[in-house]
Amino acid sequence: MYFLKTRGTDKIPDFIQLRDDQFVLIAHFKTSNPVQSIKKLGLEKYEDQIVKLIEEVPFGKLYKL
């Protein structure tokens, strides 16, 4: 699975993309409330990793989970 953080604009918020190994989009959610989105998508086992990446990884850098 791949993680990508994208920067928003004035009107569009920052988003997170999660993609599978074939780079198909699995999830797309705002950075403002990631825990709720992670639970809603059923990705609880990756919750700690994703929250840590949101805080640490720069925008536009692709990261493999």
GILINGI-V646880 format. One record per residue. N is the residue number from 1. RES is the residue in one small letter. SS is DSSP state (H for helix, E for strand, L for the rest). OMEGA is omega in whole degrees, -180 to 180 (NA if undefined). D_FIRST is the distance of its C-alpha to the first C-alpha in Angstrom with 2 decimals. Layout:
# GILINGI-V646880
n=(N | N)
res=(RES | RES)
ss=(SS | SS)
omega=(OMEGA | OMEGA)
d_first=(D_FIRST | D_FIRST)
This chain:
# GILINGI-V646880
n=(1 | 2 | 3 | 4 | 5 | 6 | 7 | 8 | 9 | 10 | 11 | 12 | 13 | 14 | 15 | 16 | 17 | 18 | 19 | 20 | 21 | 22 | 23 | 24 | 25 | 26 | 27 | 28 | 29 | 30 | 31 | 32 | 33 | 34 | 35 | 36 | 37 | 38 | 39 | 40 | 41 | 42 | 43 | 44 | 45 | 46 | 47 | 48 | 49 | 50 | 51 | 52 | 53 | 54 | 55 | 56 | 57 | 58 | 59 | 60 | 61 | 62 | 63 | 64 | 65)
res=(m | y | f | l | k | t | r | g | t | d | k | i | p | d | f | i | q | l | r | d | d | q | f | v | l | i | a | h | f | k | t | s | n | p | v | q | s | i | k | k | l | g | l | e | k | y | e | d | q | i | v | k | l | i | e | e | v | p | f | g | k | l | y | k | l)
ss=(L | E | E | E | E | E | L | L | L | L | L | L | L | L | E | E | E | E | E | L | L | L | L | L | E | E | E | E | E | E | L | L | L | H | H | H | H | H | H | H | H | L | L | H | H | H | H | H | H | H | H | H | H | H | H | H | L | L | L | L | L | E | E | E | L)
omega=(-179 | -178 | 178 | 178 | -179 | -180 | 178 | 177 | 178 | -176 | -178 | -179 | 174 | -179 | 174 | 173 | 172 | -177 | 179 | -176 | 175 | 178 | 174 | -178 | 177 | -176 | 179 | -176 | -179 | 177 | -175 | 179 | -173 | -175 | 179 | 180 | 180 | 179 | 180 | -179 | 180 | -179 | -176 | -178 | 177 | -172 | -179 | 179 | -177 | 180 | 178 | 179 | 179 | -179 | -169 | -173 | 178 | 178 | 174 | 180 | 179 | -178 | -180 | 177 | NA)
d_first=(0.00 | 3.80 | 6.88 | 10.26 | 13.62 | 16.41 | 20.06 | 22.36 | 26.06 | 29.16 | 28.62 | 24.84 | 22.78 | 19.72 | 16.41 | 12.74 | 10.20 | 6.75 | 5.51 | 4.40 | 5.53 | 8.79 | 8.05 | 9.48 | 9.75 | 8.82 | 10.65 | 13.11 | 15.40 | 18.02 | 17.94 | 21.36 | 20.46 | 16.82 | 17.76 | 19.44 | 16.65 | 14.07 | 16.74 | 17.63 | 14.20 | 14.21 | 11.39 | 14.11 | 12.70 | 10.26 | 13.23 | 14.70 | 11.77 | 11.14 | 14.94 | 15.47 | 13.19 | 15.06 | 18.23 | 17.64 | 15.47 | 17.68 | 17.38 | 15.93 | 13.99 | 10.47 | 8.69 | 5.97 | 5.38)
